[in-house]
Structure formats: structure tokens, C-alpha cells
Amino acid sequence: MSLKNGYLYVINTVLLFSTYEVVSKTLVGKIDPFQVNFIRFLLGGIILFLFLLYKGDLKLGRRELLAITAVGFINVVVSMSLMQLSLYMKGAQASLSAVIFSSNPIFVCVFAYFWDKEKFNRVKAAGLALGILGIVVIFYEKLNIDSMDFRSPIFALLSAIFYALYTVLGRKQAVKIGSLKMNAYSFIAGSLLLLPIMLFIKGPNVFQFDYSGTLQIIYLSVFVTGIAYLTYFKGLSIIGAGKGSMVFFIKPVLASIIAIVFLKEQPSVFLAAGTLLILISIVLVLNSEKLVRK
């Protein structure tokens, strides 16, 4: 597989991920945040498992199963639950949560440096700094919201940190056993680990919710969970966790535009300025090795 294909896989993921906060926001008041995670990852995992079944590739060693279960726990139970809680807080904005979550490449670079020994040169550092600055610029204006519960941005930041850890650890497993198998088993394992928490919180009403949100749940399960995660780790296995995750800096721009169109959130000069900085940062990071050699 060429690097070009790797970037195409990751870009496809970011396009789908950029709709996540906006679609999830439409479910507030209809379905519990833990229910959203449980259903979308269980359905997404089952869909991917059916592909594995078709291929006849179900074998998994005990050590691999333990590693994948841990990866599923970090992603489904911790990271994505924190993101859902972020969106359910008073005054939460889908675009702001998307901006904060998109800082995860910062933490990916840190984790990848220690776990995968990925190189970290001065050009990549400069690009990373510009990406952070771009997110801060977009983030700054959106913090001027008196009605916001500040647990929302805190939950989103914690979600980004744990998602970065999941990205690095998940990539290692995807390289070993394949993206399809890693995602199928980790999604199912993560959703099953989430079930006891849901039973504790909601009791016998764990599967009761407003079914008017069914189409959104199907979309989140099939596209944002099944297809997007599959292409994400397929791309990372080709180009590496550090570079691949940097494309996430595009996510706040796309998510903000989608929020403006569908949720009527207001555009601003901060969004435009932040977008420019983010695009420059991506160019620097993706071409860092060439620029250093020059």
C-alpha cells in the first residue's frame, strides 16, 4: 500500500468523525450517553465481525484477546463515554467539543514517541505548535459562553487524551492482526464492558430510549464507528500513528462548518484564522522529514 492510500484512508475517517458531535448532539434528551456508546459500538462491532466471519478469519490468541479487550475498554468505556458526557452538559457546543477532541494528535505524538519510538524533529514540533495555536484560536471565542457547564470542555479534553492512548495501542494490534479483526473484537469487548455500568446507572430500563433517534444511531454505528474506525487503523498501519493522527487537526474545521449548517451555530473570524493555522500545521508535519533534509 502506498502512502497516498494511507492518507486517503485517514482523511475518510476524519470526514466521518467530523459529523460525530453534531449527530450526537441531536440525541440529547432522547437517549442516555452511555446507551449511545453501547449501541453504536456493539452494532459496529457486529457488522465488522460479520466481515470476519465471511473471510473465515476469527482466530485470536489469548494474549491478543487481552490486549484488544484493554484497547476496547480505553476507547469505548473511557474515551467515548467522556465525549458523550461532554456533549450532554449544560450549554455544551458540538463544535467546541470537536475542537478540543481534535487536540488528540498532540498526545498521540507523545505516546508514539515512547511506545513506537517515532521520530520527533524540529519541523514536526513547529507544525504541532501551530496546530495547537489554531485550536486555541478557535477555542478562545467559544469559551465566552456564560451558560456553559465547564465540565463539558474538561470531559472533551480527557476524552482526547485517552483516545490518543487508544490510537497508539490500537495501531500496534492492528499491525499484528489486521485492522478489521482488531476493531471488530475491541468494539464488542468494549461495549460488553460498558454494559455493567449501564445496568448500575439505569437498572432494568437500560434498553429503553426515544426511538425517534434510531436513524442517528444507525448512522453512528455503521459509518462513524464501523467504516471510519476501520479506515483509520488501515491508514495508521501504513503511515504511522503520529503522522496519521495529525489529519485530525482538520476535524474542528469540518465539525464547526457542519455545526453552522445543521445546528445554526454562528461562524466567526476566529474559525477562519484557526483554520489557516491548522492547515499550515498539517503541511509542516506531513512534510517534516523532507523539510529537515533540505
Backbone as numpy.savetxt, mean C-alpha at the origin, in Angstrom:
# Nx Ny Nz CAx CAy CAz Cx Cy Cz
12.91 -11.12 -17.59 12.07 -9.92 -17.59 12.95 -8.66 -17.59
12.61 -7.66 -18.40 13.38 -6.43 -18.47 12.97 -5.47 -17.36
13.85 -4.49 -17.10 13.54 -3.46 -16.10 12.28 -2.70 -16.48
12.09 -2.50 -17.80 10.91 -1.78 -18.28 9.64 -2.50 -17.83
9.61 -3.82 -17.95 8.44 -4.58 -17.51 8.24 -4.45 -16.01
9.36 -4.43 -15.27 9.27 -4.28 -13.82 8.61 -2.98 -13.43
9.01 -1.89 -14.08 8.41 -0.59 -13.78 6.93 -0.54 -14.19
6.59 -1.19 -15.29 5.19 -1.22 -15.73 4.32 -1.94 -14.71
4.85 -3.03 -14.15 4.12 -3.76 -13.11 3.85 -2.86 -11.90
4.90 -2.15 -11.46 4.77 -1.32 -10.27 3.84 -0.13 -10.53
3.94 0.47 -11.71 3.07 1.60 -12.06 1.61 1.17 -12.08
1.33 -0.03 -12.60 -0.03 -0.55 -12.58 -0.55 -0.65 -11.15
0.33 -1.11 -10.24 -0.04 -1.22 -8.82 -0.38 0.14 -8.24
0.48 1.13 -8.50 0.27 2.46 -7.93 -1.02 3.08 -8.46
-1.33 2.86 -9.73 -2.58 3.39 -10.29 -3.79 2.82 -9.54
-3.76 1.51 -9.29 -4.87 0.88 -8.57 -4.87 1.28 -7.09
-3.69 1.33 -6.47 -3.59 1.72 -5.06 -4.07 3.15 -4.83
-3.93 3.99 -5.85 -4.32 5.40 -5.71 -5.83 5.57 -5.54
-6.58 4.54 -5.89 -8.04 4.62 -5.71 -8.48 4.09 -4.36
-7.55 3.49 -3.61 -7.90 2.78 -2.38 -8.56 3.68 -1.33
-7.90 4.81 -0.98 -8.44 5.67 0.07 -9.78 6.27 -0.32
-9.91 6.66 -1.60 -11.15 7.28 -2.05 -12.31 6.29 -2.00
-12.08 5.07 -2.51 -13.14 4.05 -2.48 -13.46 3.65 -1.04
-12.43 3.50 -0.21 -12.64 3.12 1.19 -13.43 4.19 1.94
-13.18 5.45 1.59 -13.88 6.55 2.26 -15.39 6.46 2.03
-15.81 5.94 0.88 -17.24 5.82 0.59 -17.90 4.72 1.42
-17.09 3.90 2.10 -17.63 2.81 2.92 -17.81 3.21 4.38
-17.33 4.41 4.75 -17.47 4.87 6.13 -18.95 4.95 6.49
-19.31 4.34 7.61 -20.70 4.32 8.04 -21.48 3.14 7.50
-20.91 2.42 6.53 -21.58 1.27 5.95 -21.00 -0.06 6.44
-19.68 -0.05 6.68 -19.01 -1.28 7.05 -17.83 -0.97 7.96
-17.62 -1.78 8.96 -16.55 -1.61 9.92 -15.18 -1.70 9.22
-14.17 -0.89 9.63 -12.86 -0.92 8.96 -12.19 -2.29 9.00
-12.38 -3.04 10.09 -11.79 -4.38 10.16 -12.51 -5.34 9.21
-13.82 -5.13 9.05 -14.57 -5.96 8.10 -14.08 -5.73 6.67
-13.78 -4.47 6.35 -13.27 -4.16 5.01 -12.00 -4.95 4.74
-11.07 -4.90 5.69 -9.81 -5.62 5.51 -10.02 -7.12 5.41
-10.83 -7.66 6.32 -11.04 -9.11 6.34 -11.62 -9.59 5.02
-12.66 -8.93 4.54 -13.34 -9.37 3.32 -12.45 -9.22 2.10
-11.81 -8.05 1.96 -11.05 -7.81 0.73 -9.82 -8.70 0.63
-9.16 -8.96 1.76 -7.97 -9.82 1.69 -8.34 -11.29 1.60
-9.45 -11.68 2.22 -9.87 -13.08 2.10 -10.31 -13.37 0.66
-11.14 -12.50 0.10 -11.59 -12.69 -1.28 -10.41 -12.58 -2.27
-9.56 -11.57 -2.06 -8.39 -11.42 -2.92 -7.49 -12.64 -2.85
-7.29 -13.17 -1.64 -6.46 -14.35 -1.46 -7.06 -15.58 -2.13
-8.38 -15.74 -2.01 -9.05 -16.88 -2.63 -8.95 -16.82 -4.15
-9.11 -15.63 -4.71 -9.00 -15.46 -6.17 -7.61 -15.87 -6.65
-6.57 -15.42 -5.93 -5.21 -15.79 -6.30 -4.95 -17.27 -6.07
-5.55 -17.82 -5.01 -5.39 -19.25 -4.72 -5.97 -20.11 -5.84
-7.06 -19.64 -6.43 -7.67 -20.38 -7.55 -6.71 -20.45 -8.74
-5.94 -19.38 -8.95 -4.91 -19.40 -10.00 -3.84 -20.43 -9.67
-3.44 -20.48 -8.40 -2.46 -21.48 -7.96 -2.99 -22.89 -8.17
-4.27 -23.07 -7.85 -4.90 -24.37 -8.00 -4.91 -24.79 -9.47
-5.20 -23.84 -10.34 -5.21 -24.10 -11.78 -3.82 -24.51 -12.27
-2.79 -23.85 -11.72 -1.42 -24.15 -12.11 -0.89 -25.42 -11.44
-1.60 -25.89 -10.40 -1.14 -27.06 -9.66 0.10 -26.77 -8.84
0.23 -25.54 -8.38 1.43 -25.11 -7.65 1.05 -24.70 -6.23
0.69 -25.66 -5.39 0.22 -25.37 -4.04 1.24 -25.70 -2.95
2.31 -26.39 -3.28 3.26 -26.87 -2.29 3.97 -25.71 -1.59
4.07 -25.85 -0.25 4.71 -24.81 0.55 5.35 -25.46 1.78
6.64 -25.18 2.01 7.34 -25.74 3.16 6.91 -25.09 4.46
7.21 -25.76 5.58 6.80 -25.23 6.90 7.46 -23.89 7.19
8.75 -23.78 6.88 9.45 -22.52 7.14 8.89 -21.39 6.28
8.58 -21.69 5.02 8.00 -20.69 4.13 6.62 -20.27 4.61
5.84 -21.25 5.08 4.49 -20.95 5.57 4.54 -20.02 6.78
5.48 -20.25 7.69 5.63 -19.39 8.87 6.02 -17.97 8.46
6.96 -17.89 7.51 7.41 -16.57 7.04 6.27 -15.81 6.36
5.50 -16.51 5.54 4.40 -15.87 4.82 3.27 -15.47 5.77
3.04 -16.28 6.81 2.04 -15.94 7.81 2.43 -14.65 8.55
3.72 -14.52 8.86 4.20 -13.30 9.51 4.04 -12.09 8.60
4.33 -12.28 7.31 4.17 -11.21 6.32 2.70 -10.80 6.22
1.80 -11.80 6.20 0.37 -11.52 6.14 -0.12 -10.77 7.36
0.41 -11.12 8.52 0.02 -10.42 9.76 0.43 -8.95 9.71
1.68 -8.70 9.29 2.17 -7.32 9.22 1.33 -6.48 8.26
0.98 -7.05 7.11 0.23 -6.31 6.10 -1.24 -6.14 6.46
-1.93 -7.27 6.64 -3.39 -7.24 6.80 -3.81 -6.76 8.19
-3.28 -7.41 9.22 -3.73 -7.13 10.59 -3.22 -5.78 11.09
-1.96 -5.46 10.77 -1.37 -4.23 11.31 -1.48 -3.05 10.35
-0.77 -3.11 9.21 -0.67 -1.96 8.31 -2.02 -1.52 7.75
-2.74 -2.44 7.12 -3.99 -2.05 6.47 -5.11 -1.73 7.45
-5.08 -2.34 8.64 -6.07 -1.99 9.66 -5.83 -0.57 10.15
-4.56 -0.21 10.33 -4.23 1.16 10.72 -4.68 2.16 9.66
-4.51 1.80 8.38 -4.94 2.70 7.31 -6.46 2.87 7.31
-7.18 1.77 7.48 -8.64 1.86 7.54 -9.09 2.72 8.72
-8.45 2.55 9.87 -8.80 3.36 11.04 -8.50 4.83 10.78
-7.43 5.11 10.04 -7.09 6.48 9.68 -8.23 7.14 8.91
-8.81 6.39 7.98 -9.89 6.93 7.14 -11.21 7.07 7.89
-11.35 6.36 9.01 -12.61 6.37 9.75 -12.62 7.41 10.88
-11.50 8.10 11.12 -11.45 9.10 12.16 -12.22 10.36 11.75
-12.65 11.13 12.73 -13.43 12.35 12.48 -12.64 13.33 11.61
-13.27 13.82 10.55 -12.66 14.82 9.68 -11.56 14.28 8.78
-11.38 12.97 8.73 -10.31 12.38 7.92 -10.50 12.71 6.44
-9.38 12.99 5.76 -9.41 13.23 4.32 -8.69 12.10 3.60
-9.34 11.56 2.58 -8.75 10.46 1.83 -7.42 10.86 1.21
-7.35 12.08 0.67 -6.12 12.52 0.01 -4.97 12.69 1.01
-5.25 13.15 2.23 -4.21 13.32 3.24 -3.67 11.97 3.68
-4.55 11.01 3.93 -4.11 9.67 4.30 -3.25 9.06 3.20
-3.63 9.31 1.94 -2.86 8.80 0.80 -1.47 9.43 0.76
-1.39 10.73 1.03 -0.11 11.43 1.03 0.82 10.86 2.09
0.29 10.67 3.30 1.12 10.16 4.39 1.55 8.73 4.12
0.62 7.90 3.65 0.95 6.50 3.35 2.03 6.41 2.28
2.04 7.37 1.39 3.00 7.35 0.28 4.42 7.68 0.72
4.59 7.96 2.02 5.95 8.15 2.54 6.62 6.81 2.79
5.92 5.69 2.55 6.49 4.37 2.85 7.81 4.08 2.11
8.09 4.65 0.92 9.40 4.39 0.29 10.57 4.85 1.14
10.36 5.87 1.97 11.42 6.34 2.87 11.84 5.19 3.78
10.85 4.54 4.36 11.12 3.45 5.29 11.55 2.18 4.56
11.06 2.01 3.33 11.50 0.86 2.52 13.00 0.95 2.28
13.49 2.14 1.92 14.92 2.31 1.67 15.75 1.97 2.91
15.23 2.35 4.07 15.93 2.04 5.33 15.95 0.54 5.59
14.76 -0.09 5.51 14.68 -1.53 5.75 15.47 -2.32 4.70
15.40 -1.89 3.43 16.10 -2.59 2.35 17.61 -2.48 2.51
18.07 -1.37 3.06 19.50 -1.19 3.29 20.02 -2.23 4.29
19.24 -2.50 5.33 19.67 -3.45 6.36 19.39 -4.91 5.98
18.22 -5.16 5.34 17.85 -6.54 5.03 18.42 -7.02 3.69
18.32 -6.17 2.67 18.73 -6.58 1.32 20.07 -6.01 0.89
20.67 -5.16 1.73 21.96 -4.54 1.42 21.90 -3.74 0.13
20.74 -3.11 -0.15 20.63 -2.28 -1.35 21.48 -1.01 -1.19
22.14 -0.61 -2.27 23.02 0.54 -2.23 22.24 1.83 -2.01
22.91 2.76 -1.32 22.27 4.05 -1.02 23.28 5.14 -1.30
23.21 5.74 -2.52 24.19 6.77 -2.89 23.63 8.17 -2.68
24.48 9.18 -2.95 24.09 10.56 -2.67 22.95 11.05 -3.56
22.88 10.55 -4.81 21.81 10.98 -5.72 20.47 10.41 -5.24
20.49 9.15 -4.83 19.27 8.54 -4.29 18.81 9.27 -3.03
19.79 9.65 -2.19 19.47 10.39 -0.97 18.83 11.74 -1.30
19.37 12.42 -2.32 18.82 13.72 -2.73 17.40 13.55 -3.28
17.21 12.51 -4.10 15.88 12.24 -4.64 14.89 11.92 -3.56
15.32 11.13 -2.59 14.47 10.77 -1.46 14.08 12.01 -0.67
15.06 12.92 -0.46 14.79 14.15 0.27 13.76 15.01 -0.46
13.88 15.09 -1.79 12.92 15.87 -2.58 11.53 15.26 -2.51
11.47 13.92 -2.53 10.19 13.24 -2.42 9.53 13.54 -1.09
10.33 13.51 -0.02 9.80 13.84 1.31 9.30 15.28 1.34
10.10 16.19 0.75 9.71 17.59 0.71 8.39 17.77 -0.05
8.26 17.06 -1.17 7.01 17.14 -1.94 5.82 16.68 -1.14
5.98 15.61 -0.39 4.89 15.12 0.45 4.57 16.11 1.56
5.63 16.71 2.15 5.42 17.70 3.21 4.66 18.91 2.68
5.00 19.34 1.47 4.32 20.50 0.86 2.82 20.21 0.70
2.50 19.02 0.18 1.09 18.65 0.02 0.43 18.48 1.38
1.18 17.90 2.31 0.68 17.61 3.65 0.39 18.88 4.43
1.22 19.93 4.24 1.17 21.14 5.06 -0.21 21.79 5.04
-0.72 22.03 3.84 -2.01 22.72 3.74 -3.13 21.88 4.32
-3.06 20.58 4.09 -4.15 19.71 4.51 -4.23 19.56 6.03
-3.15 19.94 6.74 -3.18 19.86 8.19 -3.98 21.01 8.81
-4.27 22.03 8.03 -5.04 23.17 8.54 -6.53 22.87 8.53
-6.89 21.80 9.20 -8.29 21.36 9.23 -8.68 21.21 10.70
-9.45 22.16 11.23 -9.78 22.17 12.65 -10.59 20.96 13.09
-11.40 20.43 12.16 -12.31 19.34 12.54 -11.64 17.97 12.52
-10.35 17.90 12.14 -9.69 16.60 11.98 -9.27 16.01 13.33
-9.52 14.73 13.49 -9.00 13.97 14.61 -7.56 13.59 14.25
-6.58 14.07 15.02 -5.18 13.89 14.63 -4.69 12.46 14.80
-5.55 11.58 15.29 -5.20 10.16 15.24 -5.17 9.68 13.80
-5.92 10.35 12.92 -5.97 9.95 11.51 -4.58 9.99 10.85
-3.86 11.13 10.86 -2.52 11.13 10.23 -1.52 10.24 10.96
-1.67 10.09 12.29 -0.76 9.23 13.04 -0.95 7.77 12.63
-2.20 7.34 12.52 -2.48 5.97 12.07 -1.94 5.74 10.66
-2.10 6.75 9.79 -1.63 6.62 8.41 -0.11 6.48 8.35
0.60 7.23 9.21 2.06 7.15 9.25 2.52 5.78 9.76
1.89 5.28 10.81 2.23 3.95 11.32 1.95 2.89 10.26
0.85 3.07 9.53 0.52 2.15 8.45 1.63 2.13 7.40
2.16 3.30 7.06 3.24 3.40 6.07 4.50 2.68 6.53
4.83 2.82 7.81 6.04 2.18 8.36 5.91 0.66 8.29
4.77 0.14 8.72 4.59 -1.31 8.70 4.46 -1.84 7.28
3.89 -1.02 6.38 3.80 -1.45 4.98 5.19 -1.55 4.35
6.08 -0.65 4.75 7.46 -0.69 4.26 8.15 -1.98 4.71
7.93 -2.35 5.97 8.50 -3.59 6.48 7.94 -4.79 5.72
6.63 -4.75 5.48 5.97 -5.80 4.70 6.54 -5.89 3.29
6.81 -4.75 2.67 7.34 -4.72 1.31 8.68 -5.43 1.21
9.57 -5.13 2.14 10.91 -5.72 2.10 10.87 -7.22 2.41
10.13 -7.59 3.46 10.04 -9.01 3.82 9.25 -9.80 2.79
8.18 -9.19 2.25 7.36 -9.85 1.25 8.10 -10.08 -0.05
8.94 -9.12 -0.42 9.73 -9.27 -1.65 10.66 -10.47 -1.55
11.27 -10.66 -0.38 12.19 -11.79 -0.19 11.46 -13.11 -0.41
10.23 -13.20 0.08 9.44 -14.43 -0.10 8.97 -14.57 -1.55
8.61 -13.43 -2.18 8.15 -13.47 -3.57 9.26 -13.96 -4.50
10.51 -13.57 -4.21 11.64 -14.02 -5.02 11.83 -15.53 -4.86
11.61 -16.04 -3.65 11.81 -17.47 -3.37 10.74 -18.34 -4.00
9.46 -17.97 -3.80 8.37 -18.88 -4.18 7.44 -18.31 -5.26
7.67 -17.07 -5.66 6.81 -16.45 -6.66 5.79 -15.52 -6.04
5.51 -14.44 -6.76 4.58 -13.42 -6.27 3.17 -13.96 -6.05
2.69 -14.79 -6.97 1.34 -15.32 -6.89 1.14 -16.14 -5.62
2.05 -17.06 -5.36 1.92 -17.93 -4.18 2.08 -17.14 -2.89
3.05 -16.21 -2.86 3.28 -15.42 -1.66 2.06 -14.61 -1.30
1.45 -13.95 -2.29 0.28 -13.12 -2.02 -0.94 -13.95 -1.66
-1.18 -15.04 -2.36 -2.35 -15.88 -2.09 -2.34 -16.37 -0.65
-1.23 -16.95 -0.22 -1.16 -17.51 1.13 -1.11 -16.42 2.21
-0.38 -15.33 1.96 -0.27 -14.28 2.98 -1.59 -13.55 3.18
-2.36 -13.35 2.09 -3.66 -12.70 2.22 -4.63 -13.55 3.05
-4.69 -14.83 2.73 -5.60 -15.73 3.45 -5.17 -15.84 4.91
-3.86 -16.01 5.15 -3.35 -16.12 6.52 -3.63 -14.85 7.31
-3.38 -13.69 6.69 -3.60 -12.42 7.36 -5.07 -12.20 7.71
-5.96 -12.53 6.78 -7.40 -12.33 7.04 -7.88 -13.27 8.14
-7.37 -14.50 8.19 -7.77 -15.44 9.24 -7.23 -15.02 10.60
-6.05 -14.40 10.62 -5.50 -13.87 11.88 -6.29 -12.66 12.36
-6.91 -11.95 11.43 -7.73 -10.78 11.79 -9.08 -11.18 12.36
-9.56 -12.37 12.00 -10.90 -12.81 12.41 -11.10 -12.83 13.92
-10.18 -13.36 14.73 -10.38 -13.34 16.19 -10.54 -11.93 16.75
-9.82 -10.96 16.19 -9.93 -9.57 16.63 -11.33 -9.05 16.33
-11.84 -9.38 15.15 -13.19 -8.96 14.76 -14.25 -9.59 15.66
-14.08 -10.86 15.98 -15.02 -11.55 16.85 -15.03 -10.92 18.24
-13.86 -10.51 18.71 -13.75 -9.87 20.03 -14.45 -8.51 20.03
-14.30 -7.76 18.93 -14.87 -6.40 18.85 -16.38 -6.43 18.56
-16.79 -7.25 17.58 -18.17 -7.21 17.12 -19.03 -8.40 17.57
-18.39 -9.44 18.10 -19.16 -10.59 18.56 -19.87 -11.30 17.41
-21.10 -11.75 17.65 -21.82 -12.52 16.62 -22.22 -11.71 15.39
-22.08 -10.37 15.46 -22.47 -9.51 14.33 -21.30 -9.27 13.37
-20.30 -10.14 13.42 -19.07 -9.91 12.69 -19.26 -9.80 11.18
-20.29 -10.46 10.63 -20.49 -10.42 9.18 -21.70 -9.58 8.76
-22.22 -8.79 9.67 -23.34 -7.93 9.35 -22.85 -6.54 8.98
-23.27 -6.05 7.81 -22.92 -4.70 7.38 -23.91 -4.25 6.32
-23.81 -2.98 5.93 -24.68 -2.39 4.91 -24.23 -2.90 3.54
-25.04 -3.74 2.92 -24.65 -4.38 1.66 -24.69 -3.44 0.45
-25.04 -2.17 0.68 -24.98 -1.20 -0.42 -23.52 -0.92 -0.81
-22.59 -1.35 0.05 -21.17 -1.15 -0.26 -20.54 -2.36 -0.93
-21.36 -3.29 -1.41 -20.84 -4.54 -1.98 -19.95 -4.30 -3.20
-20.35 -3.41 -4.11 -19.55 -3.16 -5.31 -18.17 -2.61 -4.97
-18.13 -1.72 -3.97 -16.83 -1.19 -3.56 -15.94 -2.29 -2.98
-16.54 -3.18 -2.19 -15.79 -4.28 -1.59 -15.25 -5.21 -2.68
-16.07 -5.50 -3.68 -15.63 -6.35 -4.79 -14.46 -5.70 -5.53
-14.56 -4.40 -5.77 -13.49 -3.68 -6.45 -12.20 -3.73 -5.63
-12.31 -3.45 -4.32 -11.13 -3.47 -3.46 -10.51 -4.87 -3.39
-11.35 -5.89 -3.42 -10.86 -7.27 -3.31 -10.16 -7.73 -4.58
-10.81 -7.51 -5.74 -10.30 -8.04 -7.00 -9.16 -7.19 -7.55
-9.36 -5.88 -7.60 -8.38 -5.01 -8.26 -7.31 -4.48 -7.32
-7.73 -3.81 -6.23 -6.77 -3.16 -5.34 -5.99 -4.19 -4.51
-6.60 -5.35 -4.26 -5.92 -6.37 -3.47 -5.33 -7.46 -4.36
-6.17 -8.19 -5.10 -5.68 -9.30 -5.91 -4.70 -8.90 -6.99
-5.13 -8.08 -7.93 -4.30 -7.72 -9.09 -3.15 -6.79 -8.71
-3.44 -5.75 -7.91 -2.42 -4.75 -7.59 -1.26 -5.33 -6.80
-1.54 -6.14 -5.80 -0.46 -6.73 -5.01 0.36 -7.71 -5.85
-0.32 -8.42 -6.72 0.37 -9.40 -7.58 1.40 -8.70 -8.47
0.98 -7.61 -9.12 1.90 -6.89 -10.00 2.96 -6.14 -9.20
2.63 -5.74 -7.98 3.58 -5.03 -7.13 4.81 -5.89 -6.86
4.60 -7.08 -6.35 5.75 -7.92 -6.01 6.40 -8.53 -7.25
5.64 -8.66 -8.32 6.23 -9.09 -9.59 7.24 -8.03 -10.04
6.84 -6.76 -9.91 7.74 -5.68 -10.28 8.94 -5.57 -9.36
8.71 -5.70 -8.04 9.80 -5.59 -7.08 10.83 -6.69 -7.26
10.37 -7.87 -7.66 11.31 -8.99 -7.86 12.25 -8.72 -9.03
11.86 -7.78 -9.91 12.69 -7.44 -11.08 13.60 -6.24 -10.80
13.05 -5.20 -10.16 13.81 -3.95 -10.02 14.29 -3.66 -8.61
13.88 -4.46 -7.62 14.32 -4.24 -6.25 13.32 -3.43 -5.44
13.33 -3.65 -4.13 12.34 -3.01 -3.25 12.53 -1.50 -3.17
13.79 -1.05 -3.08 14.05 0.38 -2.93 13.56 1.19 -4.11
14.01 0.83 -5.31 13.60 1.56 -6.52 12.11 1.40 -6.79
11.62 0.17 -6.67 10.21 -0.08 -6.99 9.27 0.71 -6.12
9.57 0.77 -4.83 8.66 1.48 -3.91 8.67 2.98 -4.14
9.74 3.52 -4.76 9.80 4.97 -5.00 8.67 5.46 -5.89
8.15 4.58 -6.75 7.04 4.97 -7.62 5.82 5.33 -6.79
5.82 4.92 -5.51 4.72 5.26 -4.61 4.59 6.77 -4.41
5.68 7.50 -4.67 5.60 8.95 -4.52 4.60 9.57 -5.50
4.22 8.82 -6.54 3.19 9.32 -7.48 1.80 9.19 -6.85
1.65 8.27 -5.93 0.34 7.95 -5.36 -0.40 9.14 -4.76
0.26 10.01 -3.95 -0.50 11.13 -3.39 -1.05 12.07 -4.45
-0.30 12.20 -5.56 -0.77 13.06 -6.65 -2.03 12.47 -7.28
-1.95 11.18 -7.64 -3.10 10.52 -8.26 -4.28 10.45 -7.30
-4.01 10.08 -6.05 -5.09 9.96 -5.07 -5.76 11.31 -4.82
-4.97 12.38 -4.79 -5.54 13.72 -4.58 -6.42 14.12 -5.76
-5.97 13.81 -6.98 -6.77 14.13 -8.17 -8.08 13.34 -8.15
-8.01 12.06 -7.79 -9.22 11.23 -7.72 -10.16 11.76 -6.64
-9.59 12.18 -5.49 -10.41 12.73 -4.41 -11.08 14.03 -4.83
-10.36 14.84 -5.63 -10.93 16.09 -6.13 -12.12 15.81 -7.05
-11.97 14.82 -7.92 -13.02 14.50 -8.90 -14.23 13.83 -8.25
-13.98 12.84 -7.40 -15.09 12.03 -6.89 -15.59 12.45 -5.50
-14.71 13.00 -4.66 -15.14 13.41 -3.31 -15.24 14.93 -3.18
-14.98 15.64 -4.28 -15.09 17.11 -4.32 -14.13 17.81 -3.35
-12.98 17.16 -3.03 -11.96 17.84 -2.23 -11.29 18.89 -3.11
-10.90 20.02 -2.50 -10.46 21.18 -3.26 -8.98 21.10 -3.67
-8.65 21.39 -4.96 -7.25 21.42 -5.41 -6.55 22.68 -4.91
-5.22 22.73 -4.96 -4.50 23.91 -4.49 -3.14 24.00 -5.15
-2.48 25.15 -4.95 -1.13 25.36 -5.48 -0.14 24.45 -4.76
-0.45 24.07 -3.51 0.42 23.17 -2.75 0.50 21.81 -3.43
-0.64 21.36 -3.95 -0.67 20.07 -4.64 0.20 20.11 -5.89
0.11 21.22 -6.64 0.90 21.36 -7.87 2.40 21.40 -7.56
2.79 22.19 -6.53 4.19 22.31 -6.16 4.74 20.97 -5.65
3.95 20.31 -4.81 4.37 19.02 -4.28 4.51 17.98 -5.37
3.61 18.02 -6.33 3.65 17.09 -7.46 4.95 17.24 -8.24
5.35 18.48 -8.51 6.58 18.74 -9.26 7.80 18.18 -8.52
7.87 18.42 -7.23 8.98 17.92 -6.42 9.02 16.38 -6.43
7.86 15.78 -6.34 7.76 14.32 -6.32 8.23 13.72 -7.65
7.82 14.33 -8.76 8.23 13.83 -10.08 9.75 13.93 -10.27
10.33 15.05 -9.81 11.78 15.21 -9.89 12.48 14.15 -9.04
11.94 13.88 -7.86 12.55 12.90 -6.96 12.55 11.51 -7.58
11.48 11.17 -8.25 11.39 9.85 -8.89 12.44 9.70 -9.99
12.59 10.75 -10.80 13.59 10.73 -11.88 15.00 10.54 -11.30
15.30 11.24 -10.20 16.62 11.14 -9.58 16.88 9.74 -9.04
15.91 9.19 -8.31 16.11 7.88 -7.68 16.22 6.78 -8.72
15.36 6.81 -9.72 15.36 5.75 -10.73 16.61 5.80 -11.61
17.26 6.96 -11.68 18.48 7.09 -12.50 19.71 7.35 -11.65
19.62 7.06 -10.35 20.71 7.40 -9.42 22.04 6.78 -9.77
22.03 5.50 -10.16 23.29 4.81 -10.44 23.97 5.39 -11.69
23.17 5.72 -12.72 23.73 6.33 -13.93 24.32 7.71 -13.62
23.60 8.50 -12.83 24.04 9.85 -12.50 25.31 9.83 -11.65
25.44 8.85 -10.75 26.64 8.74 -9.91 27.85 8.40 -10.77
27.66 7.49 -11.75 28.77 7.10 -12.63 29.27 8.28 -13.45
28.35 9.19 -13.83 28.73 10.36 -14.61 29.53 11.35 -13.75
